[in-house]
């Protein structure tokens, strides 16, 4: 039996980058729309997302948790790279040329940043004991924290299935076949 006034915690974890955060923020906002919501919504991200949440107005059941560091794109730009350098032609040749950007995008996990993000997320989960964690697939340290803790998680992405299933294509299918 659930005590009256109890709010079930749900943690949403996302990158603070606009395109990445939009889907998770939209779902969280829908849960907060209902006056009699039985959910306590917690959003965990880098600090730059806090100002965007403030624009939604006061939400008594919404809580922000800061994950240390910069967003993936924020650190990419801070390192002196140009966002338009991420654009590439379609097709195999364009995709292959884009692979040079992968190490640049991962730079934000230097100097222990991956472990710091992992530990903070783990602490948030252990403190809140959420029913579920809804996480953006580019938040690898946070996904690892969920898996180590045995936490139920839902991966919610602004990307289509074809973008997410590339790594699981057998026989190098990502190079010659559409993901299925």
Phi, psi and omega in degrees: 000135182266133180293146179296138181087352180292134177245121178289129181277136171231129178255129174252125180242127182210161170288152180278356179295138188307307182296327180283318187283337189304315183294313181295319179295324179295317179293316178299318179298320179297321177295329182276348183295329186276123182301323183261031181300139178264016182248142168253114187264126179241128179245124180246127180194180174290158190304331184295344179282339183302320181292326177293322179294324179299331179292340179286348182090171183293132178228110185296335181261011182250136182223138180253138177235126183274131173257131186296154175102186179258163173290168181299311182287325178299316179289329177298314180289318180300329179282000177097006179273153179262137180301322181294347174290348178275345180287143179211162178293156175286166176092181184297313181299317178296319179296316180298319179294333181284342182297338178294341180278342184303309179299325179295323180289332182274357182302332184291354177261017178287164173054041175081007182298321179302312182294322178297315179297317178302311183295319179296316179297319179300317178298318180298315180297314181295328179286317187269335184047062185289158174292324181201154172245126177258119190229142175286136184295343178277358179269066186301317180298324182287324175296318177299320178299317178298314183295318180296322181277353184070027183281134174297135178220153176238129176267121181237123188228147172281354182267156177283167180302325181300328180284331184272335186267358181307314184294342183258010179285124180285158174055034179066027183304334180296340181269339184229353184219152173289143177302141179220000000 
